[in-house]
Amino acid sequence: MVDQVEEKDSNTMNKVLAGIMILTVVGVVLLKSRETEHLESGASTASTQEAFEAANEKRIAEKNNFY
């Protein structure tokens, strides 16, 4: 009788842990897909690249002050 209760508790615990792991994996996949949504549009990537290049040129220009 005690063995059956322990086995039932063990099976229940295994099912709970499996459920938690599945929910965690699904959650990570959903968050990752939301994180990379903005990278799918080429226009925003191009404008981001242009902004980076402009900021980099400004940084280089300010660094080359000869006093």
PQR file with spaces between the fields and no chain letter, atoms N, CA, C, O and H, PARSE charges and radii, in Angstrom:
ATOM       1  N    MET     1       0.822   -1.190    0.000 -0.4000 1.5000
ATOM       2  CA   MET     1       0.000    0.000    0.000 -0.0000 2.0000
ATOM       3  C    MET     1       0.865    1.253    0.000  0.5500 1.7000
ATOM       4  O    MET     1       0.597    2.193   -0.748 -0.5500 1.4000
ATOM       5  N    VAL     2       1.920    1.272    0.849 -0.4000 1.5000
ATOM       6  CA   VAL     2       2.803    2.421    0.913 -0.0000 2.0000
ATOM       7  C    VAL     2       3.592    2.555   -0.382  0.5500 1.7000
ATOM       8  O    VAL     2       3.845    3.667   -0.847 -0.5500 1.4000
ATOM       9  H    VAL     2       2.137    0.508    1.456  0.4000 1.0000
ATOM      10  N    ASP     3       3.980    1.427   -0.965 -0.4000 1.5000
ATOM      11  CA   ASP     3       4.713    1.459   -2.236 -0.0000 2.0000
ATOM      12  C    ASP     3       3.872    2.087   -3.347  0.5500 1.7000
ATOM      13  O    ASP     3       4.395    2.823   -4.183 -0.5500 1.4000
ATOM      14  H    ASP     3       3.774    0.523   -0.588  0.4000 1.0000
ATOM      15  N    GLN     4       2.572    1.795   -3.354 -0.4000 1.5000
ATOM      16  CA   GLN     4       1.692    2.357   -4.371 -0.0000 2.0000
ATOM      17  C    GLN     4       1.570    3.874   -4.220  0.5500 1.7000
ATOM      18  O    GLN     4       1.535    4.596   -5.216 -0.5500 1.4000
ATOM      19  H    GLN     4       2.148    1.196   -2.675  0.4000 1.0000
ATOM      20  N    VAL     5       1.505    4.352   -2.991 -0.4000 1.5000
ATOM      21  CA   VAL     5       1.400    5.793   -2.741 -0.0000 2.0000
ATOM      22  C    VAL     5       2.683    6.491   -3.178  0.5500 1.7000
ATOM      23  O    VAL     5       2.639    7.547   -3.809 -0.5500 1.4000
ATOM      24  H    VAL     5       1.533    3.765   -2.182  0.4000 1.0000
ATOM      25  N    GLU     6       3.840    5.889   -2.835 -0.4000 1.5000
ATOM      26  CA   GLU     6       5.122    6.487   -3.232 -0.0000 2.0000
ATOM      27  C    GLU     6       5.269    6.496   -4.745  0.5500 1.7000
ATOM      28  O    GLU     6       5.772    7.464   -5.315 -0.5500 1.4000
ATOM      29  H    GLU     6       3.876    5.031   -2.322  0.4000 1.0000
ATOM      30  N    GLU     7       4.830    5.416   -5.403 -0.4000 1.5000
ATOM      31  CA   GLU     7       4.927    5.348   -6.861 -0.0000 2.0000
ATOM      32  C    GLU     7       4.002    6.385   -7.495  0.5500 1.7000
ATOM      33  O    GLU     7       4.371    7.023   -8.481 -0.5500 1.4000
ATOM      34  H    GLU     7       4.421    4.629   -4.940  0.4000 1.0000
ATOM      35  N    LYS     8       2.801    6.557   -6.935 -0.4000 1.5000
ATOM      36  CA   LYS     8       1.862    7.547   -7.456 -0.0000 2.0000
ATOM      37  C    LYS     8       2.419    8.957   -7.281  0.5500 1.7000
ATOM      38  O    LYS     8       2.298    9.785   -8.184 -0.5500 1.4000
ATOM      39  H    LYS     8       2.501    6.039   -6.134  0.4000 1.0000
ATOM      40  N    ASP     9       3.031    9.239   -6.124 -0.4000 1.5000
ATOM      41  CA   ASP     9       3.636   10.547   -5.879 -0.0000 2.0000
ATOM      42  C    ASP     9       4.795   10.792   -6.837  0.5500 1.7000
ATOM      43  O    ASP     9       4.980   11.904   -7.333 -0.5500 1.4000
ATOM      44  H    ASP     9       3.129    8.566   -5.391  0.4000 1.0000
ATOM      45  N    SER    10       5.572    9.745   -7.092 -0.4000 1.5000
ATOM      46  CA   SER    10       6.711    9.872   -8.005 -0.0000 2.0000
ATOM      47  C    SER    10       6.228   10.160   -9.421  0.5500 1.7000
ATOM      48  O    SER    10       6.788   11.010  -10.113 -0.5500 1.4000
ATOM      49  H    SER    10       5.421    8.842   -6.689  0.4000 1.0000
ATOM      50  N    ASN    11       5.192    9.452   -9.849 -0.4000 1.5000
ATOM      51  CA   ASN    11       4.645    9.678  -11.194 -0.0000 2.0000
ATOM      52  C    ASN    11       4.068   11.088  -11.308  0.5500 1.7000
ATOM      53  O    ASN    11       4.243   11.754  -12.328 -0.5500 1.4000
ATOM      54  H    ASN    11       4.737    8.761   -9.287  0.4000 1.0000
ATOM      55  N    THR    12       3.388   11.534  -10.274 -0.4000 1.5000
ATOM      56  CA   THR    12       2.818   12.881  -10.284 -0.0000 2.0000
ATOM      57  C    THR    12       3.916   13.929  -10.354  0.5500 1.7000
ATOM      58  O    THR    12       3.805   14.907  -11.093 -0.5500 1.4000
ATOM      59  H    THR    12       3.245   10.993   -9.445  0.4000 1.0000
ATOM      60  N    MET    13       4.970   13.723   -9.587 -0.4000 1.5000
ATOM      61  CA   MET    13       6.086   14.669   -9.594 -0.0000 2.0000
ATOM      62  C    MET    13       6.758   14.702  -10.963  0.5500 1.7000
ATOM      63  O    MET    13       7.123   15.773  -11.449 -0.5500 1.4000
ATOM      64  H    MET    13       5.060   12.929   -8.987  0.4000 1.0000
ATOM      65  N    ASN    14       6.922   13.542  -11.584 -0.4000 1.5000
ATOM      66  CA   ASN    14       7.518   13.493  -12.923 -0.0000 2.0000
ATOM      67  C    ASN    14       6.653   14.235  -13.933  0.5500 1.7000
ATOM      68  O    ASN    14       7.177   14.932  -14.802 -0.5500 1.4000
ATOM      69  H    ASN    14       6.626   12.672  -11.190  0.4000 1.0000
ATOM      70  N    LYS    15       5.341   14.092  -13.828 -0.4000 1.5000
ATOM      71  CA   LYS    15       4.441   14.785  -14.751 -0.0000 2.0000
ATOM      72  C    LYS    15       4.492   16.298  -14.539  0.5500 1.7000
ATOM      73  O    LYS    15       4.468   17.066  -15.501 -0.5500 1.4000
ATOM      74  H    LYS    15       4.916   13.526  -13.122  0.4000 1.0000
ATOM      75  N    VAL    16       4.563   16.721  -13.275 -0.4000 1.5000
ATOM      76  CA   VAL    16       4.645   18.153  -12.978 -0.0000 2.0000
ATOM      77  C    VAL    16       5.945   18.723  -13.526  0.5500 1.7000
ATOM      78  O    VAL    16       5.938   19.785  -14.149 -0.5500 1.4000
ATOM      79  H    VAL    16       4.583   16.097  -12.494  0.4000 1.0000
ATOM      80  N    LEU    17       7.055   18.037  -13.304 -0.4000 1.5000
ATOM      81  CA   LEU    17       8.344   18.516  -13.816 -0.0000 2.0000
ATOM      82  C    LEU    17       8.362   18.551  -15.336  0.5500 1.7000
ATOM      83  O    LEU    17       8.889   19.495  -15.926 -0.5500 1.4000
ATOM      84  H    LEU    17       7.060   17.174  -12.798  0.4000 1.0000
ATOM      85  N    ALA    18       7.793   17.534  -15.979 -0.4000 1.5000
ATOM      86  CA   ALA    18       7.736   17.516  -17.444 -0.0000 2.0000
ATOM      87  C    ALA    18       6.899   18.691  -17.947  0.5500 1.7000
ATOM      88  O    ALA    18       7.260   19.324  -18.939 -0.5500 1.4000
ATOM      89  H    ALA    18       7.364   16.768  -15.500  0.4000 1.0000
ATOM      90  N    GLY    19       5.795   18.987  -17.279 -0.4000 1.5000
ATOM      91  CA   GLY    19       4.951   20.109  -17.673 -0.0000 2.0000
ATOM      92  C    GLY    19       5.671   21.433  -17.528  0.5500 1.7000
ATOM      93  O    GLY    19       5.564   22.303  -18.393 -0.5500 1.4000
ATOM      94  H    GLY    19       5.503   18.473  -16.473  0.4000 1.0000
ATOM      95  N    ILE    20       6.401   21.588  -16.443 -0.4000 1.5000
ATOM      96  CA   ILE    20       7.161   22.825  -16.230 -0.0000 2.0000
ATOM      97  C    ILE    20       8.225   22.990  -17.305  0.5500 1.7000
ATOM      98  O    ILE    20       8.416   24.090  -17.822 -0.5500 1.4000
ATOM      99  H    ILE    20       6.488   20.881  -15.740  0.4000 1.0000
ATOM     100  N    MET    21       8.916   21.910  -17.646 -0.4000 1.5000
ATOM     101  CA   MET    21       9.962   21.994  -18.682 -0.0000 2.0000
ATOM     102  C    MET    21       9.363   22.329  -20.038  0.5500 1.7000
ATOM     103  O    MET    21       9.934   23.123  -20.786 -0.5500 1.4000
ATOM     104  H    MET    21       8.760   21.016  -17.226  0.4000 1.0000
ATOM     105  N    ILE    22       8.218   21.734  -20.365 -0.4000 1.5000
ATOM     106  CA   ILE    22       7.576   22.018  -21.651 -0.0000 2.0000
ATOM     107  C    ILE    22       7.140   23.482  -21.707  0.5500 1.7000
ATOM     108  O    ILE    22       7.359   24.159  -22.712 -0.5500 1.4000
ATOM     109  H    ILE    22       7.755   21.089  -19.758  0.4000 1.0000
ATOM     110  N    LEU    23       6.523   23.969  -20.627 -0.4000 1.5000
ATOM     111  CA   LEU    23       6.112   25.375  -20.595 -0.0000 2.0000
ATOM     112  C    LEU    23       7.306   26.311  -20.710  0.5500 1.7000
ATOM     113  O    LEU    23       7.218   27.356  -21.354 -0.5500 1.4000
ATOM     114  H    LEU    23       6.345   23.420  -19.811  0.4000 1.0000
ATOM     115  N    THR    24       8.409   25.946  -20.095 -0.4000 1.5000
ATOM     116  CA   THR    24       9.615   26.774  -20.173 -0.0000 2.0000
ATOM     117  C    THR    24      10.143   26.842  -21.596  0.5500 1.7000
ATOM     118  O    THR    24      10.483   27.921  -22.083 -0.5500 1.4000
ATOM     119  H    THR    24       8.480   25.097  -19.572  0.4000 1.0000
ATOM     120  N    VAL    25      10.212   25.707  -22.259 -0.4000 1.5000
ATOM     121  CA   VAL    25      10.709   25.676  -23.643 -0.0000 2.0000
ATOM     122  C    VAL    25       9.789   26.482  -24.557  0.5500 1.7000
ATOM     123  O    VAL    25      10.260   27.258  -25.389 -0.5500 1.4000
ATOM     124  H    VAL    25       9.936   24.832  -21.863  0.4000 1.0000
ATOM     125  N    VAL    26       8.483   26.301  -24.403 -0.4000 1.5000
ATOM     126  CA   VAL    26       7.535   27.053  -25.237 -0.0000 2.0000
ATOM     127  C    VAL    26       7.663   28.547  -24.964  0.5500 1.7000
ATOM     128  O    VAL    26       7.631   29.351  -25.895 -0.5500 1.4000
ATOM     129  H    VAL    26       8.100   25.671  -23.728  0.4000 1.0000
ATOM     130  N    GLY    27       7.807   28.925  -23.697 -0.4000 1.5000
ATOM     131  CA   GLY    27       7.965   30.329  -23.352 -0.0000 2.0000
ATOM     132  C    GLY    27       9.215   30.941  -23.959  0.5500 1.7000
ATOM     133  O    GLY    27       9.176   32.062  -24.468 -0.5500 1.4000
ATOM     134  H    GLY    27       7.833   28.272  -22.940  0.4000 1.0000
ATOM     135  N    VAL    28      10.315   30.218  -23.909 -0.4000 1.5000
ATOM     136  CA   VAL    28      11.568   30.725  -24.481 -0.0000 2.0000
ATOM     137  C    VAL    28      11.438   30.882  -25.989  0.5500 1.7000
ATOM     138  O    VAL    28      11.898   31.877  -26.551 -0.5500 1.4000
ATOM     139  H    VAL    28      10.346   29.308  -23.495  0.4000 1.0000
ATOM     140  N    VAL    29      10.824   29.920  -26.641 -0.4000 1.5000
ATOM     141  CA   VAL    29      10.647   30.015  -28.100 -0.0000 2.0000
ATOM     142  C    VAL    29       9.779   31.218  -28.446  0.5500 1.7000
ATOM     143  O    VAL    29      10.088   31.952  -29.385 -0.5500 1.4000
ATOM     144  H    VAL    29      10.450   29.113  -26.185  0.4000 1.0000
ATOM     145  N    LEU    30       8.703   31.429  -27.704 -0.4000 1.5000
ATOM     146  CA   LEU    30       7.842   32.588  -27.981 -0.0000 2.0000
ATOM     147  C    LEU    30       8.583   33.907  -27.760  0.5500 1.7000
ATOM     148  O    LEU    30       8.480   34.825  -28.574 -0.5500 1.4000
ATOM     149  H    LEU    30       8.451   30.832  -26.941  0.4000 1.0000
ATOM     150  N    LEU    31       9.325   33.998  -26.665 -0.4000 1.5000
ATOM     151  CA   LEU    31      10.070   35.231  -26.399 -0.0000 2.0000
ATOM     152  C    LEU    31      11.140   35.468  -27.452  0.5500 1.7000
ATOM     153  O    LEU    31      11.348   36.606  -27.875 -0.5500 1.4000
ATOM     154  H    LEU    31       9.409   33.252  -26.004  0.4000 1.0000
ATOM     155  N    LYS    32      11.817   34.418  -27.879 -0.4000 1.5000
ATOM     156  CA   LYS    32      12.856   34.569  -28.902 -0.0000 2.0000
ATOM     157  C    LYS    32      12.249   35.036  -30.216  0.5500 1.7000
ATOM     158  O    LYS    32      12.831   35.878  -30.900 -0.5500 1.4000
ATOM     159  H    LYS    32      11.648   33.494  -27.535  0.4000 1.0000
ATOM     160  N    SER    33      11.092   34.504  -30.576 -0.4000 1.5000
ATOM     161  CA   SER    33      10.468   34.910  -31.834 -0.0000 2.0000
ATOM     162  C    SER    33      10.030   36.372  -31.763  0.5500 1.7000
ATOM     163  O    SER    33      10.130   37.091  -32.757 -0.5500 1.4000
ATOM     164  H    SER    33      10.619   33.820  -30.021  0.4000 1.0000
ATOM     165  N    ARG    34       9.545   36.821  -30.600 -0.4000 1.5000
ATOM     166  CA   ARG    34       9.165   38.227  -30.444 -0.0000 2.0000
ATOM     167  C    ARG    34      10.395   39.131  -30.472  0.5500 1.7000
ATOM     168  O    ARG    34      10.328   40.261  -30.957 -0.5500 1.4000
ATOM     169  H    ARG    34       9.464   36.237  -29.792  0.4000 1.0000
ATOM     170  N    GLU    35      11.505   38.639  -29.956 -0.4000 1.5000
ATOM     171  CA   GLU    35      12.730   39.443  -29.891 -0.0000 2.0000
ATOM     172  C    GLU    35      13.276   39.743  -31.275  0.5500 1.7000
ATOM     173  O    GLU    35      13.841   40.813  -31.500 -0.5500 1.4000
ATOM     174  H    GLU    35      11.559   37.722  -29.561  0.4000 1.0000
ATOM     175  N    THR    36      13.113   38.814  -32.200 -0.4000 1.5000
ATOM     176  CA   THR    36      13.703   38.975  -33.531 -0.0000 2.0000
ATOM     177  C    THR    36      12.687   39.460  -34.566  0.5500 1.7000
ATOM     178  O    THR    36      13.007   39.507  -35.753 -0.5500 1.4000
ATOM     179  H    THR    36      12.653   37.945  -32.017  0.4000 1.0000
ATOM     180  N    GLU    37      11.473   39.821  -34.149 -0.4000 1.5000
ATOM     181  CA   GLU    37      10.470   40.304  -35.101 -0.0000 2.0000
ATOM     182  C    GLU    37      10.938   41.529  -35.865  0.5500 1.7000
ATOM     183  O    GLU    37      10.723   41.626  -37.073 -0.5500 1.4000
ATOM     184  H    GLU    37      11.212   39.783  -33.184  0.4000 1.0000
ATOM     185  N    HIS    38      11.569   42.457  -35.182 -0.4000 1.5000
ATOM     186  CA   HIS    38      11.970   43.711  -35.824 -0.0000 2.0000
ATOM     187  C    HIS    38      13.083   43.513  -36.841  0.5500 1.7000
ATOM     188  O    HIS    38      13.312   44.389  -37.675 -0.5500 1.4000
ATOM     189  H    HIS    38      11.744   42.378  -34.201  0.4000 1.0000
ATOM     190  N    LEU    39      13.780   42.384  -36.791 -0.4000 1.5000
ATOM     191  CA   LEU    39      14.868   42.146  -37.731 -0.0000 2.0000
ATOM     192  C    LEU    39      14.366   41.671  -39.086  0.5500 1.7000
ATOM     193  O    LEU    39      15.123   41.662  -40.057 -0.5500 1.4000
ATOM     194  H    LEU    39      13.594   41.673  -36.113  0.4000 1.0000
ATOM     195  N    GLU    40      13.092   41.274  -39.166 -0.4000 1.5000
ATOM     196  CA   GLU    40      12.561   40.735  -40.417 -0.0000 2.0000
ATOM     197  C    GLU    40      12.343   41.819  -41.465  0.5500 1.7000
ATOM     198  O    GLU    40      12.405   41.526  -42.659 -0.5500 1.4000
ATOM     199  H    GLU    40      12.477   41.281  -38.378  0.4000 1.0000
ATOM     200  N    SER    41      12.093   43.051  -41.062 -0.4000 1.5000
ATOM     201  CA   SER    41      11.865   44.107  -42.033 -0.0000 2.0000
ATOM     202  C    SER    41      13.196   44.736  -42.435  0.5500 1.7000
ATOM     203  O    SER    41      13.965   45.169  -41.577 -0.5500 1.4000
ATOM     204  H    SER    41      12.043   43.289  -40.092  0.4000 1.0000
ATOM     205  N    GLY    42      13.464   44.785  -43.719 -0.4000 1.5000
ATOM     206  CA   GLY    42      14.734   45.284  -44.207 -0.0000 2.0000
ATOM     207  C    GLY    42      14.901   46.780  -44.042  0.5500 1.7000
ATOM     208  O    GLY    42      16.026   47.260  -43.906 -0.5500 1.4000
ATOM     209  H    GLY    42      12.839   44.433  -44.416  0.4000 1.0000
ATOM     210  N    ALA    43      13.797   47.538  -44.049 -0.4000 1.5000
ATOM     211  CA   ALA    43      13.885   48.999  -43.978 -0.0000 2.0000
ATOM     212  C    ALA    43      14.456   49.453  -42.645  0.5500 1.7000
ATOM     213  O    ALA    43      15.312   50.337  -42.601 -0.5500 1.4000
ATOM     214  H    ALA    43      12.883   47.149  -44.159  0.4000 1.0000
ATOM     215  N    SER    44      13.993   48.859  -41.572 -0.4000 1.5000
ATOM     216  CA   SER    44      14.491   49.295  -40.268 -0.0000 2.0000
ATOM     217  C    SER    44      15.956   48.916  -40.099  0.5500 1.7000
ATOM     218  O    SER    44      16.718   49.633  -39.450 -0.5500 1.4000
ATOM     219  H    SER    44      13.298   48.141  -41.608  0.4000 1.0000
ATOM     220  N    THR    45      16.344   47.797  -40.679 -0.4000 1.5000
ATOM     221  CA   THR    45      17.740   47.396  -40.593 -0.0000 2.0000
ATOM     222  C    THR    45      18.625   48.365  -41.370  0.5500 1.7000
ATOM     223  O    THR    45      19.714   48.719  -40.918 -0.5500 1.4000
ATOM     224  H    THR    45      15.725   47.214  -41.206  0.4000 1.0000
ATOM     225  N    ALA    46      18.157   48.789  -42.534 -0.4000 1.5000
ATOM     226  CA   ALA    46      18.932   49.733  -43.340 -0.0000 2.0000
ATOM     227  C    ALA    46      19.047   51.075  -42.630  0.5500 1.7000
ATOM     228  O    ALA    46      20.118   51.681  -42.620 -0.5500 1.4000
ATOM     229  H    ALA    46      17.272   48.501  -42.901  0.4000 1.0000
ATOM     230  N    SER    47      17.954   51.543  -42.037 -0.4000 1.5000
ATOM     231  CA   SER    47      18.015   52.833  -41.345 -0.0000 2.0000
ATOM     232  C    SER    47      18.890   52.739  -40.105  0.5500 1.7000
ATOM     233  O    SER    47      19.577   53.698  -39.754 -0.5500 1.4000
ATOM     234  H    SER    47      17.084   51.050  -42.045  0.4000 1.0000
ATOM     235  N    THR    48      18.870   51.600  -39.446 -0.4000 1.5000
ATOM     236  CA   THR    48      19.745   51.409  -38.287 -0.0000 2.0000
ATOM     237  C    THR    48      21.199   51.432  -38.720  0.5500 1.7000
ATOM     238  O    THR    48      22.038   52.006  -38.026 -0.5500 1.4000
ATOM     239  H    THR    48      18.312   50.821  -39.731  0.4000 1.0000
ATOM     240  N    GLN    49      21.513   50.822  -39.851 -0.4000 1.5000
ATOM     241  CA   GLN    49      22.879   50.811  -40.371 -0.0000 2.0000
ATOM     242  C    GLN    49      23.308   52.223  -40.740  0.5500 1.7000
ATOM     243  O    GLN    49      24.444   52.612  -40.467 -0.5500 1.4000
ATOM     244  H    GLN    49      20.831   50.355  -40.415  0.4000 1.0000
ATOM     245  N    GLU    50      22.422   52.994  -41.354 -0.4000 1.5000
ATOM     246  CA   GLU    50      22.752   54.373  -41.717 -0.0000 2.0000
ATOM     247  C    GLU    50      23.012   55.221  -40.474  0.5500 1.7000
ATOM     248  O    GLU    50      23.941   56.029  -40.450 -0.5500 1.4000
ATOM     249  H    GLU    50      21.499   52.678  -41.575  0.4000 1.0000
ATOM     250  N    ALA    51      22.193   55.036  -39.449 -0.4000 1.5000
ATOM     251  CA   ALA    51      22.378   55.797  -38.207 -0.0000 2.0000
ATOM     252  C    ALA    51      23.702   55.429  -37.554  0.5500 1.7000
ATOM     253  O    ALA    51      24.406   56.294  -37.033 -0.5500 1.4000
ATOM     254  H    ALA    51      21.439   54.380  -39.468  0.4000 1.0000
ATOM     255  N    PHE    52      24.037   54.150  -37.582 -0.4000 1.5000
ATOM     256  CA   PHE    52      25.310   53.720  -37.010 -0.0000 2.0000
ATOM     257  C    PHE    52      26.481   54.336  -37.765  0.5500 1.7000
ATOM     258  O    PHE    52      27.428   54.825  -37.147 -0.5500 1.4000
ATOM     259  H    PHE    52      23.465   53.447  -38.005  0.4000 1.0000
ATOM     260  N    GLU    53      26.426   54.317  -39.091 -0.4000 1.5000
ATOM     261  CA   GLU    53      27.512   54.873  -39.889 -0.0000 2.0000
ATOM     262  C    GLU    53      27.656   56.376  -39.660  0.5500 1.7000
ATOM     263  O    GLU    53      28.774   56.886  -39.580 -0.5500 1.4000
ATOM     264  H    GLU    53      25.657   53.920  -39.592  0.4000 1.0000
ATOM     265  N    ALA    54      26.529   57.090  -39.553 -0.4000 1.5000
ATOM     266  CA   ALA    54      26.588   58.538  -39.303 -0.0000 2.0000
ATOM     267  C    ALA    54      27.203   58.824  -37.941  0.5500 1.7000
ATOM     268  O    ALA    54      28.028   59.728  -37.806 -0.5500 1.4000
ATOM     269  H    ALA    54      25.621   56.676  -39.618  0.4000 1.0000
ATOM     270  N    ALA    55      26.805   58.056  -36.931 -0.4000 1.5000
ATOM     271  CA   ALA    55      27.360   58.251  -35.587 -0.0000 2.0000
ATOM     272  C    ALA    55      28.844   57.910  -35.561  0.5500 1.7000
ATOM     273  O    ALA    55      29.622   58.573  -34.877 -0.5500 1.4000
ATOM     274  H    ALA    55      26.135   57.322  -37.040  0.4000 1.0000
ATOM     275  N    ASN    56      29.234   56.890  -36.295 -0.4000 1.5000
ATOM     276  CA   ASN    56      30.636   56.484  -36.342 -0.0000 2.0000
ATOM     277  C    ASN    56      31.484   57.550  -37.039  0.5500 1.7000
ATOM     278  O    ASN    56      32.585   57.860  -36.585 -0.5500 1.4000
ATOM     279  H    ASN    56      28.601   56.351  -36.851  0.4000 1.0000
ATOM     280  N    GLU    57      30.977   58.108  -38.137 -0.4000 1.5000
ATOM     281  CA   GLU    57      31.706   59.175  -38.830 -0.0000 2.0000
ATOM     282  C    GLU    57      31.869   60.396  -37.932  0.5500 1.7000
ATOM     283  O    GLU    57      32.928   61.023  -37.913 -0.5500 1.4000
ATOM     284  H    GLU    57      30.082   57.856  -38.506  0.4000 1.0000
ATOM     285  N    LYS    58      30.812   60.733  -37.186 -0.4000 1.5000
ATOM     286  CA   LYS    58      30.886   61.866  -36.262 -0.0000 2.0000
ATOM     287  C    LYS    58      31.925   61.605  -35.179  0.5500 1.7000
ATOM     288  O    LYS    58      32.694   62.496  -34.820 -0.5500 1.4000
ATOM     289  H    LYS    58      29.952   60.224  -37.201  0.4000 1.0000
ATOM     290  N    ARG    59      31.944   60.392  -34.664 -0.4000 1.5000
ATOM     291  CA   ARG    59      32.912   60.031  -33.625 -0.0000 2.0000
ATOM     292  C    ARG    59      34.336   60.142  -34.159  0.5500 1.7000
ATOM     293  O    ARG    59      35.219   60.660  -33.475 -0.5500 1.4000
ATOM     294  H    ARG    59      31.319   59.668  -34.956  0.4000 1.0000
ATOM     295  N    ILE    60      34.558   59.663  -35.363 -0.4000 1.5000
ATOM     296  CA   ILE    60      35.895   59.724  -35.972 -0.0000 2.0000
ATOM     297  C    ILE    60      36.297   61.168  -36.227  0.5500 1.7000
ATOM     298  O    ILE    60      37.444   61.548  -35.995 -0.5500 1.4000
ATOM     299  H    ILE    60      33.841   59.243  -35.919  0.4000 1.0000
ATOM     300  N    ALA    61      35.349   61.979  -36.707 -0.4000 1.5000
ATOM     301  CA   ALA    61      35.642   63.385  -36.983 -0.0000 2.0000
ATOM     302  C    ALA    61      36.000   64.136  -35.700  0.5500 1.7000
ATOM     303  O    ALA    61      36.918   64.956  -35.692 -0.5500 1.4000
ATOM     304  H    ALA    61      34.416   61.671  -36.896  0.4000 1.0000
ATOM     305  N    GLU    62      35.283   63.856  -34.633 -0.4000 1.5000
ATOM     306  CA   GLU    62      35.576   64.534  -33.369 -0.0000 2.0000
ATOM     307  C    GLU    62      36.891   64.073  -32.769  0.5500 1.7000
ATOM     308  O    GLU    62      37.536   64.826  -32.039 -0.5500 1.4000
ATOM     309  H    GLU    62      34.537   63.190  -34.640  0.4000 1.0000
ATOM     310  N    LYS    63      37.296   62.855  -33.063 -0.4000 1.5000
ATOM     311  CA   LYS    63      38.530   62.318  -32.520 -0.0000 2.0000
ATOM     312  C    LYS    63      39.758   62.926  -33.221  0.5500 1.7000
ATOM     313  O    LYS    63      40.839   62.970  -32.636 -0.5500 1.4000
ATOM     314  H    LYS    63      36.772   62.243  -33.655  0.4000 1.0000
ATOM     315  N    ASN    64      39.600   63.386  -34.449 -0.4000 1.5000
ATOM     316  CA   ASN    64      40.717   63.880  -35.228 -0.0000 2.0000
ATOM     317  C    ASN    64      40.890   65.397  -35.116  0.5500 1.7000
ATOM     318  O    ASN    64      41.204   66.055  -36.107 -0.5500 1.4000
ATOM     319  H    ASN    64      38.721   63.350  -34.925  0.4000 1.0000
ATOM     320  N    ASN    65      40.695   65.937  -33.963 -0.4000 1.5000
ATOM     321  CA   ASN    65      40.926   67.375  -33.760 -0.0000 2.0000
ATOM     322  C    ASN    65      42.418   67.599  -33.507  0.5500 1.7000
ATOM     323  O    ASN    65      43.007   67.013  -32.599 -0.5500 1.4000
ATOM     324  H    ASN    65      40.440   65.402  -33.158  0.4000 1.0000
ATOM     325  N    PHE    66      43.016   68.468  -34.339 -0.4000 1.5000
ATOM     326  CA   PHE    66      44.450   68.736  -34.213 -0.0000 2.0000
ATOM     327  C    PHE    66      44.640   70.134  -33.633  0.5500 1.7000
ATOM     328  O    PHE    66      44.567   71.126  -34.357 -0.5500 1.4000
ATOM     329  H    PHE    66      42.537   68.944  -35.077  0.4000 1.0000
ATOM     330  N    TYR    67      44.878   70.207  -32.356 -0.4000 1.5000
ATOM     331  CA   TYR    67      45.090   71.489  -31.682 -0.0000 2.0000
ATOM     332  C    TYR    67      46.531   71.689  -31.355  0.5500 1.7000
ATOM     333  O    TYR    67      46.898   72.716  -30.785 -0.5500 1.4000
ATOM     334  H    TYR    67      44.936   69.400  -31.768  0.4000 1.0000
